[in-house]
Amino acid sequence: MTPGTPQDGFIADNPQAALFLTLTVQDAEQAVVRVREIFALFPDRVAALRDPVAGLDAVVGFGSQFWDRLHPQRRPKALHPFPELRDGPRHAPTTPGDIHLHIRSARRDLCFELGRQLVEALGEAVTVIEEVDGFRYLDKRDLIGFVDGTENPELARRRAVTLVAGEDPDFAGGAFVVVQRYRHKMVNWKALPVVEQEKIVGRTKADDIEFEGENQPAFSHVSRNSLKEDGVKLEILRQNMPWATTQQQGTYFIAYAKSPHPIEAMLRSMFIADPDGTYDRLLDYSDALTGATFFVPTRELLKALA
């Protein structure tokens, strides 16, 4: 089967602003009908608002439980709910989500306007479970002060890493996306000397140089996410962005891949300690509040919803 046309709004590097919306769909069949009507025209609605300078991209994904209501005839082979992870005080919860919207632009007002239009059009068919404004902070840094997304594949390789291919021909051109919202313990983090922060992250803070060899702690964030299977490095595309109020700050983790497996493997490595007790020590300073997995269908599958 010829691959479909991807929703590739996530391929490029993050712009200045993003809006992340997680929705649940009401039980009534007319709610599903309304969702089909709105998202069959989704690419056209995005194109109508696109600004030639600021751009506007948006990606919609659907959760495992809702997929069978939306498209009962066929199901992506690897689609399943987000797996809850717990080990001692570390907890990655699984939280509700039937629809996820990732809206991106250099202008926050365009993100807002597209999100507003979609939620208004969906009306009582959906409930907004979470709405998060993401923003670029300084030179692509997380609010803990370190550059984020350093390990992302180069632009030329991102489609190979993120888009389903021959492993599931009926859904070739689609992608999987996993999202989590983390809240940082900023007071505790800022109390650490920079040298300790650098050990926990696995890179220098000022100039973003990764530690090598024996200088890279086994408990660092870099180490716990640098995984291989059968000698092959696991790759994902992170499009994380900071979120913040004056009282709370954190990271909206959002990762794309051709299968949920590499993302889940990295999260298990972070949260679940090795027999010797080693885990990602960054989790001592950041709590996962949400967790959900979605499948991002091709544009052709979206149009077929009508």
C-alpha positions as CSV (number, residue, x, y, z in Angstrom):
1,M,0.0,0.0,0.0
2,T,1.2,3.5,-0.9
3,P,1.9,5.6,2.2
4,G,-0.6,8.3,2.9
5,T,0.2,12.0,3.3
6,P,1.5,12.6,6.8
7,Q,0.3,15.3,9.2
8,D,3.9,16.6,9.3
9,G,3.4,19.7,11.3
10,F,5.6,18.3,14.0
11,I,8.7,17.6,11.9
12,A,10.3,21.0,12.0
13,D,11.9,22.5,15.1
14,N,9.6,24.2,17.6
15,P,8.5,27.8,16.8
16,Q,7.9,30.4,19.5
17,A,4.5,29.1,20.7
18,A,2.4,26.1,21.0
19,L,-1.1,25.1,22.4
20,F,-1.6,21.6,23.6
21,L,-5.2,20.4,24.0
22,T,-6.4,17.1,25.4
23,L,-10.1,16.3,24.9
24,T,-12.5,13.5,25.8
25,V,-15.5,12.7,23.7
26,Q,-19.0,12.2,25.1
27,D,-20.6,8.7,25.0
28,A,-23.4,9.6,22.6
29,E,-23.0,8.5,19.0
30,Q,-23.8,12.0,17.8
31,A,-20.7,13.2,19.5
32,V,-18.6,10.8,17.4
33,V,-20.4,12.0,14.3
34,R,-19.5,15.6,15.2
35,V,-15.8,14.7,15.7
36,R,-15.7,13.0,12.3
37,E,-17.3,16.1,10.6
38,I,-14.8,18.5,12.2
39,F,-11.6,16.5,11.7
40,A,-12.4,15.4,8.2
41,L,-11.9,19.1,7.3
42,F,-9.0,19.7,9.8
43,P,-6.2,20.3,7.3
44,D,-8.4,22.9,5.5
45,R,-9.2,24.7,8.7
46,V,-5.5,24.9,9.6
47,A,-4.6,26.2,6.1
48,A,-7.2,28.9,6.2
49,L,-5.5,30.5,9.2
50,R,-1.9,30.0,8.2
51,D,0.2,33.2,8.2
52,P,3.0,33.3,5.5
53,V,5.5,34.7,8.0
54,A,4.5,33.2,11.3
55,G,3.2,29.9,9.9
56,L,0.7,27.7,11.6
57,D,0.8,23.9,11.9
58,A,-1.4,21.5,13.8
59,V,-1.5,17.8,14.4
60,V,-4.4,15.8,15.7
61,G,-4.1,12.4,17.3
62,F,-6.7,9.9,18.7
63,G,-6.4,7.7,21.8
64,S,-6.7,3.9,21.9
65,Q,-10.1,3.6,23.4
66,F,-11.7,6.3,21.2
67,W,-10.1,4.9,18.0
68,D,-12.5,2.0,18.0
69,R,-15.5,4.4,18.1
70,L,-14.0,6.6,15.4
71,H,-12.7,4.0,13.0
72,P,-14.0,0.5,14.0
73,Q,-13.0,-1.1,10.7
74,R,-9.2,-0.9,11.1
75,R,-6.9,-0.3,14.0
76,P,-3.2,0.6,14.1
77,K,-1.3,-2.5,15.3
78,A,0.8,-0.7,17.9
79,L,-1.9,1.5,19.4
80,H,-2.6,1.0,23.1
81,P,-3.1,3.1,26.2
82,F,-0.2,4.8,27.9
83,P,1.3,2.3,30.4
84,E,1.3,3.6,34.0
85,L,4.8,3.4,35.6
86,R,5.5,3.4,39.3
87,D,8.6,2.7,41.3
88,G,8.9,4.0,44.8
89,P,8.1,7.7,44.8
90,R,8.4,8.0,41.0
91,H,5.1,7.8,39.2
92,A,4.1,8.2,35.6
93,P,0.3,8.2,35.6
94,T,-2.0,7.4,32.7
95,T,-4.7,10.0,32.3
96,P,-7.8,10.4,30.1
97,G,-7.5,11.6,26.5
98,D,-9.5,10.7,23.4
99,I,-8.2,13.5,21.2
100,H,-4.9,15.4,21.3
101,L,-4.2,18.7,19.5
102,H,-0.7,20.0,19.0
103,I,-0.9,23.5,17.5
104,R,2.3,25.5,16.7
105,S,3.1,28.9,15.3
106,A,5.5,31.8,15.8
107,R,2.4,33.7,17.0
108,R,0.6,32.7,20.1
109,D,-2.6,34.4,18.9
110,L,-2.8,32.0,15.9
111,C,-2.5,29.0,18.2
112,F,-5.2,30.4,20.4
113,E,-7.5,31.2,17.5
114,L,-7.3,27.7,15.9
115,G,-7.8,26.1,19.3
116,R,-10.8,28.3,20.0
117,Q,-12.4,27.6,16.7
118,L,-12.0,23.8,17.0
119,V,-13.3,23.6,20.6
120,E,-16.2,25.9,19.6
121,A,-17.0,23.8,16.6
122,L,-16.9,20.5,18.6
123,G,-19.2,22.0,21.2
124,E,-20.8,19.7,23.6
125,A,-19.4,16.6,21.8
126,V,-16.2,17.0,23.8
127,T,-14.8,18.1,27.2
128,V,-11.5,19.9,27.4
129,I,-9.4,17.9,29.9
130,E,-6.2,19.9,29.7
131,E,-5.1,23.1,27.9
132,V,-1.5,24.1,28.1
133,D,0.3,27.0,26.5
134,G,3.9,26.2,25.6
135,F,6.5,28.8,24.7
136,R,10.1,28.9,23.6
137,Y,12.4,29.9,26.5
138,L,15.6,31.7,25.7
139,D,17.8,29.6,23.3
140,K,15.5,26.5,23.4
141,R,16.0,25.9,27.1
142,D,13.9,24.2,29.6
143,L,13.0,26.2,32.7
144,I,15.6,24.2,34.7
145,G,18.1,26.1,32.6
146,F,19.4,23.4,30.2
147,V,18.9,23.2,26.4
148,D,16.2,20.7,25.6
149,G,15.9,18.4,22.5
150,T,19.6,18.1,22.0
151,E,19.3,14.4,21.1
152,N,16.7,14.9,18.4
153,P,17.4,13.3,15.0
154,E,18.5,15.6,12.2
155,L,15.8,17.1,10.0
156,A,16.7,14.8,7.1
157,R,16.1,11.7,9.3
158,R,13.0,12.7,11.2
159,R,10.4,11.2,8.8
160,A,12.2,7.8,9.0
161,V,12.1,8.0,12.8
162,T,8.5,9.1,13.2
163,L,6.4,7.8,10.3
164,V,4.9,4.4,10.2
165,A,6.1,2.4,7.2
166,G,6.0,-1.3,6.1
167,E,5.5,-2.6,9.7
168,D,1.8,-1.5,9.4
169,P,1.0,-0.8,5.7
170,D,-2.6,0.2,6.3
171,F,-1.5,3.1,8.4
172,A,1.8,4.0,6.6
173,G,2.4,7.7,6.9
174,G,0.9,7.9,10.4
175,A,2.7,8.4,13.6
176,F,2.4,7.9,17.4
177,V,2.6,10.6,19.9
178,V,3.1,10.3,23.7
179,V,2.5,13.3,26.0
180,Q,3.2,14.0,29.6
181,R,3.0,17.3,31.6
182,Y,5.8,17.6,34.2
183,R,5.9,20.0,37.1
184,H,9.3,21.0,38.3
185,K,10.3,21.4,42.0
186,M,12.1,24.6,41.2
187,V,13.0,25.6,44.7
188,N,14.8,22.3,45.3
189,W,16.4,22.4,41.8
190,K,17.7,25.9,42.2
191,A,19.2,25.0,45.6
192,L,21.6,22.6,43.8
193,P,25.0,23.8,42.8
194,V,25.4,24.0,39.0
195,V,27.9,21.1,39.0
196,E,25.3,18.8,40.6
197,Q,22.7,19.9,38.1
198,E,25.0,19.1,35.3
199,K,25.7,15.6,36.6
200,I,21.9,15.0,36.9
201,V,21.2,16.2,33.3
202,G,24.5,14.8,31.8
203,R,25.5,18.0,30.0
204,T,27.1,21.3,30.8
205,K,24.6,24.1,31.6
206,A,26.1,27.1,29.9
207,D,27.3,25.6,26.6
208,D,25.3,22.3,26.3
209,I,28.3,20.0,26.0
210,E,27.4,16.3,26.7
211,F,29.7,14.4,29.1
212,E,31.5,11.5,27.6
213,G,32.7,8.1,28.8
214,E,33.2,7.7,32.6
215,N,32.3,11.4,33.1
216,Q,28.7,10.6,32.2
217,P,26.9,9.4,35.4
218,A,24.7,6.3,35.0
219,F,21.9,8.2,36.8
220,S,21.9,11.2,34.4
221,H,19.0,12.1,32.2
222,V,21.2,11.6,29.1
223,S,22.3,8.1,30.2
224,R,18.8,6.9,31.0
225,N,17.6,8.0,27.6
226,S,20.5,6.7,25.6
227,L,19.3,3.2,24.8
228,K,20.1,0.5,22.2
229,E,18.3,-2.6,21.2
230,D,20.2,-5.3,19.2
231,G,23.0,-2.7,18.8
232,V,20.7,-0.1,17.3
233,K,20.1,3.2,19.0
234,L,16.5,4.0,19.9
235,E,15.4,7.3,18.4
236,I,12.4,9.6,19.0
237,L,11.5,13.1,18.1
238,R,10.9,15.3,21.1
239,Q,9.0,18.6,20.7
240,N,8.9,19.5,24.3
241,M,8.1,23.1,25.4
242,P,8.1,24.8,28.8
243,W,4.8,25.8,30.4
244,A,4.6,28.2,33.4
245,T,2.6,30.4,35.7
246,T,4.1,32.7,38.2
247,Q,3.6,29.9,40.8
248,Q,4.4,26.8,38.9
249,Q,6.7,25.8,36.1
250,G,7.4,22.6,34.1
251,T,7.8,20.9,30.8
252,Y,5.2,19.6,28.4
253,F,6.9,16.4,27.1
254,I,5.7,15.5,23.7
255,A,7.4,12.8,21.6
256,Y,6.7,11.3,18.2
257,A,7.8,8.0,16.8
258,K,6.8,5.3,14.4
259,S,5.9,3.1,17.4
260,P,5.2,3.9,21.0
261,H,7.9,1.3,21.9
262,P,11.1,3.5,21.9
263,I,9.3,6.2,23.9
264,E,8.0,3.8,26.5
265,A,11.4,2.1,26.7
266,M,13.0,5.5,27.6
267,L,10.3,6.3,30.1
268,R,10.8,2.9,31.8
269,S,14.5,3.5,32.0
270,M,13.8,6.8,33.6
271,F,11.2,5.7,36.2
272,I,12.0,2.1,36.9
273,A,15.3,1.6,38.8
274,D,17.9,-1.0,37.9
275,P,18.7,-3.7,40.4
276,D,21.4,-1.5,41.8
277,G,18.9,1.3,42.4
278,T,19.9,3.5,39.4
279,Y,17.2,5.6,37.9
280,D,16.9,9.1,36.2
281,R,17.7,11.4,39.1
282,L,16.1,14.3,37.3
283,L,12.8,12.8,38.5
284,D,13.8,13.8,42.0
285,Y,13.1,17.3,40.9
286,S,10.2,16.9,38.5
287,D,6.8,15.1,38.8
288,A,4.8,13.7,35.9
289,L,1.2,14.8,36.2
290,T,-0.3,13.3,33.1
291,G,0.3,10.6,30.5
292,A,-1.4,9.6,27.3
293,T,-0.7,8.0,23.9
294,F,-2.3,8.9,20.6
295,F,-2.2,7.8,17.0
296,V,-1.8,10.5,14.3
297,P,-3.5,9.4,11.1
298,T,-2.7,10.5,7.6
299,R,-4.5,13.3,5.9
300,E,-6.3,10.8,3.7
301,L,-7.6,8.9,6.8
302,L,-8.8,12.2,8.3
303,K,-10.7,13.1,5.1
304,A,-12.2,9.6,5.0
305,L,-13.9,10.3,8.4
306,A,-16.6,12.4,6.7
